[in-house]
């Protein structure tokens, strides 16, 4: 899938540009791209697809922006099939093929191995690690120096609490982060976009829904943190924004030494 490639007629026009959802997502993505200088002219970017609303929105927005931004970049997309029965790799690739985009599919047994009897304690960690390795390997093979992932604002907050509760450290995902001495840069253009807005965008855009065949879906530590946070958000509408702002406002003098 190359930049400026011709897509299926009307593929980017099914969501009105006057839509509040479109303008909100476009504004927050633009803010993240600009603040962290995520994309430069001539970049080759590998987009990691999962089949969920986040990564589908990410690919759609990055492709649509090519029509109107003054820089030119090249997009590739990769879906890493974890190998579970009932997978949707072919249907995902077909959907984007109809939109004029090619999705590379890596068929693996990563999920099956991660959920084997020898690794029952933390299957999500091993599966994620193996998937990340394949992303870097594919980026290297395709000559991509940027890897775009669909993590959103809520994911960043959840990761902060996961690291605090389960790793004993104060940290989270960065919107832009170099790896291997700067050879690759992982970017998260949805870093300022709330998950609820992404879900709304996906519904309005008409993205297909794929059932996640992973046996840990809905039962992970992240899901537990997410449910706890949702309960806090319902008690005070300001909590969601305050937590995210706090990640930009760390007062180190008031932390333990």
C-alpha positions as CSV (number, residue, x, y, z in Angstrom):
1,X,0.0,0.0,0.0
2,X,1.7,3.2,-1.1
3,X,1.1,6.8,-0.4
4,X,-1.2,8.7,-2.8
5,X,-2.5,5.3,-4.1
6,X,-6.0,5.5,-5.6
7,X,-8.6,3.9,-3.3
8,X,-12.0,2.7,-4.0
9,X,-14.4,5.6,-5.1
10,X,-15.8,7.4,-2.1
11,X,-14.0,5.3,0.5
12,X,-13.1,8.4,2.5
13,X,-16.4,10.2,2.0
14,X,-18.8,7.9,3.8
15,X,-18.4,10.0,7.0
16,X,-19.4,13.7,6.5
17,X,-16.5,16.1,7.1
18,X,-19.0,18.2,9.1
19,X,-19.5,15.3,11.5
20,X,-18.6,16.3,15.1
21,X,-17.0,12.9,15.5
22,X,-14.8,13.3,12.4
23,X,-13.7,16.8,13.5
24,X,-13.0,15.7,17.0
25,X,-10.9,12.7,15.9
26,X,-9.1,14.7,13.3
27,X,-8.3,17.5,15.7
28,X,-6.9,15.2,18.4
29,X,-4.8,13.2,15.9
30,X,-3.5,16.4,14.4
31,X,-2.6,17.7,17.9
32,X,-0.6,14.5,18.7
33,X,1.1,14.4,15.3
34,X,2.2,18.0,15.6
35,X,3.2,18.0,19.3
36,X,5.5,15.0,18.9
37,X,6.6,15.6,15.3
38,X,5.5,12.0,14.5
39,X,5.5,12.1,10.7
40,X,7.9,13.7,8.3
41,X,7.9,14.1,4.6
42,X,9.1,10.8,2.9
43,X,8.4,8.6,5.9
44,X,7.6,4.9,5.4
45,X,5.1,3.9,8.1
46,X,4.0,0.4,9.1
47,X,0.5,0.5,10.7
48,X,-0.2,-2.3,13.2
49,X,-3.7,-3.6,12.6
50,X,-5.6,-5.6,15.3
51,X,-9.0,-5.6,13.7
52,X,-10.4,-3.4,16.5
53,X,-11.9,0.1,16.3
54,X,-8.6,1.8,17.4
55,X,-6.3,0.4,14.7
56,X,-9.0,0.6,12.0
57,X,-9.6,4.3,12.8
58,X,-5.8,4.9,12.8
59,X,-5.3,3.5,9.4
60,X,-8.3,5.3,8.0
61,X,-7.2,8.7,9.4
62,X,-3.6,8.4,8.3
63,X,-4.7,7.4,4.8
64,X,-7.4,10.2,4.6
65,X,-4.9,12.8,5.8
66,X,-2.7,12.1,2.7
67,X,-5.4,13.8,0.6
68,X,-5.0,17.2,2.3
69,X,-1.7,17.6,4.2
70,X,1.4,19.1,2.6
71,X,3.7,16.2,3.4
72,X,3.9,12.9,1.6
73,X,4.4,9.6,3.3
74,X,4.0,5.9,2.5
75,X,1.7,3.5,4.4
76,X,1.9,-0.2,4.9
77,X,-0.3,-2.3,7.2
78,X,0.3,-5.5,9.0
79,X,-2.0,-7.8,10.9
80,X,-0.3,-10.5,13.0
81,X,-2.7,-13.5,13.1
82,X,-2.2,-15.1,16.6
83,X,-3.3,-18.5,15.3
84,X,-6.5,-19.1,17.2
85,X,-9.4,-21.0,15.6
86,X,-12.1,-18.7,14.3
87,X,-9.7,-16.0,13.2
88,X,-10.6,-13.2,10.9
89,X,-7.4,-12.4,9.0
90,X,-8.9,-13.1,5.5
91,X,-12.0,-11.0,6.2
92,X,-9.9,-8.1,7.6
93,X,-7.6,-8.1,4.5
94,X,-10.6,-8.3,2.2
95,X,-12.3,-5.3,3.8
96,X,-9.3,-3.1,3.2
97,X,-8.6,-4.6,-0.2
98,X,-12.1,-3.3,-1.2
99,X,-11.0,0.1,-0.1
100,X,-7.9,-0.1,-2.3
101,X,-5.4,-0.9,0.5
102,X,-3.3,-4.0,0.9
103,X,-2.8,-5.5,4.4
104,X,0.1,-7.8,5.0
105,X,-0.9,-10.8,7.1
106,X,1.6,-12.7,9.3
107,X,0.2,-16.1,10.2
108,X,1.7,-17.2,13.5
109,X,1.0,-19.4,16.5
110,X,2.0,-16.7,18.9
111,X,-1.3,-16.6,20.7
112,X,-1.5,-20.4,21.0
113,X,2.0,-20.7,22.4
114,X,1.4,-17.8,24.8
115,X,-1.7,-19.6,26.2
116,X,0.0,-23.0,26.4
117,X,0.2,-24.9,29.7
118,X,3.8,-23.8,30.2
119,X,2.8,-20.1,30.2
120,X,-0.5,-19.8,32.1
121,X,0.7,-17.0,34.4
122,X,0.9,-14.2,31.9
123,X,-0.1,-15.1,28.4
124,X,-0.8,-11.5,27.3
125,X,2.8,-10.5,28.0
126,X,4.3,-13.2,25.9
127,X,1.8,-12.8,23.0
128,X,2.4,-9.0,23.0
129,X,6.2,-9.5,23.0
130,X,6.1,-11.9,20.1
131,X,3.7,-9.7,18.1
132,X,5.9,-6.6,18.7
133,X,8.9,-8.6,17.4
134,X,7.1,-9.4,14.2
135,X,6.1,-5.8,13.7
136,X,9.8,-4.7,13.9
137,X,10.9,-7.5,11.6
138,X,8.3,-6.6,9.0
139,X,9.1,-2.9,9.3
140,X,12.7,-3.7,8.7
141,X,11.8,-5.9,5.7
142,X,9.6,-3.2,4.1
143,X,12.0,-0.4,4.8
144,X,9.7,1.4,7.3
145,X,11.3,3.4,10.1
146,X,8.0,4.4,11.7
147,X,5.6,1.9,13.3
148,X,2.1,3.4,14.1
149,X,0.0,1.7,16.8
150,X,-3.6,2.4,17.7
151,X,-3.2,3.0,21.4
152,X,-5.5,5.8,22.5
153,X,-5.7,8.2,25.5
154,X,-7.4,5.8,27.7
155,X,-4.9,3.1,26.9
156,X,-2.1,5.4,28.1
157,X,-3.9,6.0,31.4
158,X,-4.7,2.3,31.9
159,X,-1.0,1.4,31.2
160,X,0.0,3.9,33.9
161,X,-2.1,2.2,36.5
162,X,-1.1,-1.3,35.3
163,X,2.6,-0.4,35.6
164,X,2.0,1.0,39.1
165,X,-0.1,-1.9,40.3
166,X,1.7,-4.8,38.7
167,X,5.2,-3.6,37.9
168,X,5.8,-1.3,40.8
169,X,6.8,1.7,38.7
170,X,5.5,5.1,37.6
171,X,5.5,4.9,33.8
172,X,3.3,4.6,30.8
173,X,3.4,4.4,27.0
174,X,4.9,7.4,25.2
175,X,3.2,8.9,22.1
176,X,6.5,8.7,20.2
177,X,9.4,6.5,21.3
178,X,12.6,5.4,19.6
179,X,13.8,1.9,19.6
180,X,17.1,0.2,18.8
181,X,19.1,3.4,18.9
182,X,16.7,5.4,16.8
183,X,16.5,2.8,14.0
184,X,12.7,2.6,14.5
185,X,10.2,5.0,16.1
186,X,6.9,3.8,17.4
187,X,4.2,6.5,17.1
188,X,0.7,6.6,18.6
189,X,-1.3,9.2,16.7
190,X,-4.4,8.5,18.8
191,X,-2.6,9.4,22.0
192,X,-4.9,12.4,22.6
193,X,-8.1,10.7,21.4
194,X,-10.6,9.1,23.9
195,X,-11.7,5.6,23.3
196,X,-15.4,6.5,23.4
197,X,-14.9,8.9,20.5
198,X,-13.0,6.2,18.5
199,X,-15.9,3.8,19.1
200,X,-18.3,6.4,17.9
201,X,-16.2,7.1,14.9
202,X,-16.0,3.4,14.0
203,X,-19.8,3.1,14.2
204,X,-20.4,6.1,12.0
205,X,-17.7,5.0,9.6
206,X,-19.3,1.6,9.4
207,X,-16.2,-0.5,10.2
208,X,-16.9,-4.2,10.4
209,X,-16.9,-5.8,13.8
210,X,-14.6,-8.8,14.3
211,X,-15.0,-11.1,17.3
212,X,-11.7,-11.6,19.2
213,X,-11.0,-15.3,19.4
214,X,-8.4,-14.9,22.1
215,X,-9.4,-16.9,25.3
216,X,-8.1,-14.0,27.4
217,X,-10.3,-11.4,25.8
218,X,-12.3,-9.6,28.5
219,X,-10.4,-11.3,31.3
220,X,-7.0,-9.6,31.3
221,X,-5.4,-7.4,33.9
222,X,-6.0,-4.4,31.6
223,X,-9.7,-5.1,31.5
224,X,-9.8,-5.2,35.3
225,X,-8.0,-1.8,35.4
226,X,-10.4,-0.4,32.8
227,X,-13.5,-1.5,34.7
228,X,-12.1,0.1,37.9
229,X,-11.4,3.3,36.1
230,X,-14.9,3.4,34.5
231,X,-16.3,3.2,38.0
232,X,-14.3,6.2,39.0
233,X,-15.2,8.2,35.9
234,X,-18.9,7.7,36.7
235,X,-18.5,9.3,40.1
236,X,-16.9,12.5,38.7
237,X,-16.8,13.6,35.1
238,X,-13.5,15.5,35.7
239,X,-11.5,12.5,36.8
240,X,-10.8,11.2,33.2
241,X,-9.3,14.4,32.1
242,X,-7.5,15.1,35.4
243,X,-5.6,11.8,35.3
244,X,-4.4,12.4,31.7
245,X,-3.3,15.9,32.5
246,X,-1.5,14.6,35.6
247,X,0.8,12.6,33.3
248,X,2.0,15.9,31.9
249,X,2.4,17.5,35.3
250,X,4.7,15.3,37.4
251,X,6.0,17.0,40.5
252,X,9.1,15.0,41.2
253,X,9.9,16.9,44.4
254,X,6.8,15.3,45.9
255,X,7.8,11.7,45.0
256,X,9.8,9.3,47.2
257,X,13.5,9.3,46.7
